[in-house]
């Protein structure tokens, strides 16, 4: 068993749970009740669901890899998940730092949840 993948998978599933519960309350419900036109509103709603699915499947993939660490293809899948979470964290950092807010890194702290999953997946693949 690969403990790095196991820990990363648990963390990723946790990130998905936070995204689904917190995102619904803090992002989706305000989005759906705002004055934005229906088409972009529904596209953003669908994208939120796509990210929910993506985070969940990535976590499940890491959990699966933790049990099958000796199989061919484990490394590339783990590196893909790591790159995926690094890209998500980078997107949040770029967006956060491009806005003139006080303490911007804590205003959109999603990167803090995403980066450890990337590190754990990469450590397991190394």
TIBATI-627565 format. One record per atom (N, C-alpha, C): atom name; x, y, z. Coordinates in steps of 0.2 Angstrom, whole numbers, plus 5000, padded with zeros to 4 digits. Example, Ala and Ser with C-alpha at 12.3 -4.5 7.8 and 13.67 -1.06 7.14 Angstrom:
<pts>
PT  atom    c1    c2    c3
PT     N  5066  4972  5039
PT    CA  5062  4978  5039
PT     C  5066  4984  5039
PT     N  5064  4989  5035
PT    CA  5068  4995  5036
PT     C  5064  5000  5039
</pts>
This chain:
<pts>
PT  atom    c1    c2    c3
PT     N  5004  4994  5000
PT    CA  5000  5000  5000
PT     C  5004  5006  5000
PT     N  5002  5011  4996
PT    CA  5006  5017  4996
PT     C  5003  5022  5000
PT     N  5006  5024  5006
PT    CA  5003  5029  5011
PT     C  5002  5036  5008
PT     N  5007  5038  5003
PT    CA  5006  5045  5000
PT     C  5000  5045  4996
PT     N  4998  5040  4992
PT    CA  4992  5040  4988
PT     C  4986  5040  4993
PT     N  4987  5036  4998
PT    CA  4981  5035  5003
PT     C  4979  5042  5006
PT     N  4985  5045  5008
PT    CA  4984  5051  5012
PT     C  4981  5057  5007
PT     N  4984  5056  5001
PT    CA  4982  5061  4996
PT     C  4975  5060  4993
PT     N  4973  5054  4993
PT    CA  4966  5052  4991
PT     C  4961  5054  4996
PT     N  4963  5053  5003
PT    CA  4958  5055  5008
PT     C  4958  5063  5008
PT     N  4963  5066  5007
PT    CA  4963  5073  5007
PT     C  4959  5076  5001
PT     N  4960  5073  4995
PT    CA  4956  5075  4989
PT     C  4949  5074  4990
PT     N  4947  5068  4993
PT    CA  4940  5067  4994
PT     C  4937  5072  4999
PT     N  4941  5074  5004
PT    CA  4939  5079  5009
PT     C  4939  5086  5005
PT     N  4943  5088  5001
PT    CA  4943  5094  4997
PT     C  4936  5094  4993
PT     N  4935  5088  4990
PT    CA  4928  5088  4986
PT     C  4922  5089  4991
PT     N  4922  5086  4996
PT    CA  4917  5087  5001
PT     C  4916  5094  5003
PT     N  4922  5098  5005
PT    CA  4922  5105  5006
PT     C  4919  5109  5000
PT     N  4921  5107  4994
PT    CA  4919  5110  4988
PT     C  4911  5110  4987
PT     N  4909  5104  4988
PT    CA  4902  5102  4987
PT     C  4898  5106  4993
PT     N  4899  5105  4999
PT    CA  4895  5108  5004
PT     C  4896  5115  5005
PT     N  4903  5118  5005
PT    CA  4904  5125  5006
PT     C  4903  5129  5000
PT     N  4904  5126  4994
PT    CA  4903  5129  4988
PT     C  4896  5130  4986
PT     N  4892  5125  4988
PT    CA  4885  5126  4987
PT     C  4882  5132  4991
PT     N  4884  5132  4997
PT    CA  4881  5138  5001
PT     C  4884  5144  4999
PT     N  4891  5145  4998
PT    CA  4894  5151  4997
PT     C  4895  5153  4990
PT     N  4894  5149  4985
PT    CA  4895  5151  4978
PT     C  4889  5149  4974
PT     N  4886  5143  4974
PT    CA  4881  5141  4970
PT     C  4874  5145  4971
PT     N  4872  5145  4978
PT    CA  4866  5148  4979
PT     C  4866  5155  4978
PT     N  4871  5159  4980
PT    CA  4872  5166  4978
PT     C  4872  5167  4970
PT     N  4875  5163  4967
PT    CA  4876  5163  4960
PT     C  4869  5162  4956
PT     N  4865  5157  4959
PT    CA  4859  5156  4956
PT     C  4853  5161  4957
PT     N  4855  5165  4963
PT    CA  4850  5170  4965
PT     C  4852  5177  4962
PT     N  4857  5178  4959
PT    CA  4860  5184  4957
PT     C  4857  5186  4950
PT     N  4858  5192  4948
PT    CA  4855  5195  4942
PT     C  4858  5193  4936
PT     N  4863  5189  4936
PT    CA  4867  5187  4930
PT     C  4862  5184  4925
PT     N  4863  5185  4918
PT    CA  4859  5182  4913
PT     C  4858  5174  4914
PT     N  4853  5171  4912
PT    CA  4852  5164  4913
PT     C  4857  5159  4910
PT     N  4859  5161  4904
PT    CA  4864  5156  4901
PT     C  4871  5156  4904
PT     N  4874  5162  4905
PT    CA  4880  5161  4909
PT     C  4880  5159  4916
PT     N  4874  5160  4919
PT    CA  4873  5158  4926
PT     C  4873  5150  4926
PT     N  4869  5147  4921
PT    CA  4869  5140  4920
PT     C  4875  5137  4918
PT     N  4879  5140  4914
PT    CA  4886  5137  4912
PT     C  4890  5137  4918
PT     N  4890  5142  4922
PT    CA  4894  5142  4928
PT     C  4892  5137  4933
PT     N  4885  5136  4934
PT    CA  4882  5131  4938
PT     C  4885  5124  4936
PT     N  4885  5123  4929
PT    CA  4887  5116  4926
PT     C  4894  5115  4928
PT     N  4898  5121  4927
PT    CA  4906  5120  4928
PT     C  4907  5119  4936
PT     N  4903  5121  4940
PT    CA  4904  5120  4947
PT     C  4903  5112  4948
PT     N  4897  5109  4945
PT    CA  4896  5102  4945
PT     C  4902  5098  4942
PT     N  4905  5101  4937
PT    CA  4910  5097  4934
PT     C  4916  5097  4938
PT     N  4918  5102  4942
PT    CA  4923  5102  4946
PT     C  4922  5098  4952
PT     N  4916  5097  4954
PT    CA  4914  5093  4960
PT     C  4915  5086  4958
PT     N  4913  5084  4952
PT    CA  4915  5077  4949
PT     C  4922  5076  4948
PT     N  4926  5081  4946
PT    CA  4933  5080  4945
PT     C  4937  5079  4951
PT     N  4935  5083  4956
PT    CA  4938  5082  4963
PT     C  4937  5076  4966
PT     N  4931  5073  4965
PT    CA  4929  5067  4968
PT     C  4932  5061  4964
PT     N  4932  5061  4958
PT    CA  4935  5056  4954
PT     C  4943  5056  4955
PT     N  4946  5062  4956
PT    CA  4953  5062  4957
PT     C  4955  5059  4964
PT     N  4951  5060  4969
PT    CA  4952  5057  4975
PT     C  4951  5050  4975
PT     N  4946  5048  4972
PT    CA  4945  5040  4971
PT     C  4950  5037  4967
PT     N  4953  5040  4962
PT    CA  4959  5038  4958
PT     C  4965  5037  4963
PT     N  4966  5042  4967
PT    CA  4972  5041  4972
PT     C  4971  5035  4977
PT     N  4965  5035  4979
PT    CA  4963  5029  4984
PT     C  4964  5023  4980
PT     N  4962  5022  4974
PT    CA  4963  5016  4970
PT     C  4971  5015  4969
PT     N  4974  5020  4968
PT    CA  4981  5019  4967
PT     C  4985  5017  4973
PT     N  4982  5019  4979
PT    CA  4986  5017  4985
PT     C  4985  5010  4986
PT     N  4980  5006  4983
PT    CA  4979  4999  4984
PT     C  4983  4995  4979
PT     N  4984  4998  4973
PT    CA  4987  4995  4967
PT     C  4994  4998  4965
PT     N  4998  5000  4970
PT    CA  5004  5004  4968
PT     C  5009  5000  4964
PT     N  5009  4994  4963
PT    CA  5014  4990  4960
PT     C  5011  4989  4952
PT     N  5006  4991  4950
PT    CA  5003  4990  4944
PT     C  5006  4995  4939
PT     N  5007  4993  4932
PT    CA  5010  4998  4927
PT     C  5005  5003  4926
PT     N  5007  5009  4925
PT    CA  5003  5015  4924
PT     C  5001  5019  4930
PT     N  5003  5016  4936
PT    CA  5002  5020  4942
PT     C  5005  5027  4942
PT     N  5011  5027  4940
PT    CA  5015  5033  4940
PT     C  5012  5039  4936
PT     N  5011  5037  4930
PT    CA  5008  5042  4925
PT     C  5001  5045  4928
PT     N  4997  5041  4930
PT    CA  4991  5043  4933
PT     C  4992  5047  4939
PT     N  4996  5045  4943
PT    CA  4998  5049  4949
PT     C  5000  5056  4947
PT     N  5005  5056  4943
PT    CA  5008  5063  4940
PT     C  5003  5067  4937
PT     N  4998  5064  4934
PT    CA  4992  5068  4931
PT     C  4988  5071  4936
PT     N  4986  5067  4941
PT    CA  4982  5070  4947
PT     C  4986  5076  4950
PT     N  4993  5075  4951
PT    CA  4997  5080  4954
PT     C  4997  5086  4950
PT     N  4998  5085  4944
PT    CA  4998  5091  4939
PT     C  4991  5095  4939
PT     N  4986  5091  4940
PT    CA  4979  5093  4940
PT     C  4978  5098  4946
PT     N  4980  5095  4952
PT    CA  4979  5099  4958
PT     C  4984  5105  4958
PT     N  4990  5105  4955
PT    CA  4995  5110  4955
PT     C  4992  5116  4951
PT     N  4989  5114  4945
PT    CA  4986  5119  4940
PT     C  4980  5122  4944
PT     N  4976  5118  4947
PT    CA  4970  5121  4951
PT     C  4972  5126  4956
PT     N  4978  5124  4960
PT    CA  4980  5129  4965
PT     C  4983  5135  4962
PT     N  4987  5134  4956
PT    CA  4990  5140  4953
PT     C  4984  5145  4950
PT     N  4979  5142  4948
PT    CA  4973  5146  4945
PT     C  4971  5150  4951
PT     N  4970  5147  4957
PT    CA  4967  5151  4962
PT     C  4972  5156  4965
PT     N  4979  5155  4965
PT    CA  4984  5160  4967
PT     C  4984  5165  4962
PT     N  4984  5164  4955
PT    CA  4984  5169  4950
PT     C  4978  5174  4951
PT     N  4972  5171  4951
PT    CA  4966  5175  4952
PT     C  4966  5179  4958
PT     N  4968  5176  4964
PT    CA  4968  5179  4970
PT     C  4973  5185  4970
PT     N  4979  5184  4968
PT    CA  4984  5189  4968
PT     C  4983  5195  4963
PT     N  4978  5193  4958
PT    CA  4977  5199  4953
PT     C  4972  5204  4955
PT     N  4969  5202  4961
PT    CA  4964  5207  4964
PT     C  4967  5211  4970
PT     N  4965  5217  4970
PT    CA  4968  5222  4975
PT     C  4964  5221  4982
PT     N  4965  5216  4985
PT    CA  4962  5214  4992
PT     C  4967  5214  4997
PT     N  4965  5216  5003
PT    CA  4969  5215  5009
PT     C  4969  5208  5010
PT     N  4975  5205  5012
PT    CA  4976  5198  5014
PT     C  4973  5193  5008
PT     N  4975  5194  5002
PT    CA  4972  5191  4997
PT     C  4972  5183  4997
PT     N  4978  5181  5000
PT    CA  4979  5173  5000
PT     C  4974  5170  5005
PT     N  4971  5174  5010
PT    CA  4967  5171  5014
PT     C  4959  5172  5012
PT     N  4959  5177  5007
PT    CA  4952  5178  5005
PT     C  4949  5173  5000
PT     N  4953  5170  4996
PT    CA  4952  5164  4992
PT     C  4957  5158  4994
PT     N  4956  5155  5000
PT    CA  4961  5150  5002
PT     C  4960  5143  4999
PT     N  4957  5142  4993
PT    CA  4956  5136  4991
PT     C  4963  5133  4989
PT     N  4968  5137  4987
PT    CA  4974  5134  4985
PT     C  4977  5130  4991
PT     N  4976  5132  4997
PT    CA  4979  5129  5003
PT     C  4976  5122  5003
PT     N  4970  5120  5001
PT    CA  4967  5114  5001
PT     C  4970  5110  4995
PT     N  4971  5113  4989
PT    CA  4973  5109  4983
PT     C  4980  5108  4983
PT     N  4985  5112  4985
PT    CA  4992  5111  4985
PT     C  4994  5104  4988
PT     N  4992  5103  4995
PT    CA  4994  5097  4998
PT     C  4992  5091  4994
PT     N  4987  5090  4991
PT    CA  4985  5084  4987
PT     C  4990  5083  4981
PT     N  4992  5089  4978
PT    CA  4997  5088  4973
PT     C  5004  5086  4976
PT     N  5006  5088  4981
PT    CA  5012  5086  4984
PT     C  5012  5079  4986
PT     N  5006  5077  4989
PT    CA  5005  5070  4991
PT     C  5005  5065  4985
PT     N  5002  5067  4980
PT    CA  5002  5063  4974
PT     C  5009  5062  4971
PT     N  5012  5068  4971
PT    CA  5019  5068  4968
PT     C  5024  5064  4972
PT     N  5023  5064  4978
PT    CA  5028  5061  4983
PT     C  5026  5053  4982
PT     N  5020  5051  4981
PT    CA  5019  5044  4980
PT     C  5021  5041  4973
PT     N  5021  5046  4969
PT    CA  5023  5044  4962
PT     C  5031  5044  4961
PT     N  5034  5047  4965
PT    CA  5042  5048  4965
PT     C  5045  5042  4967
</pts>
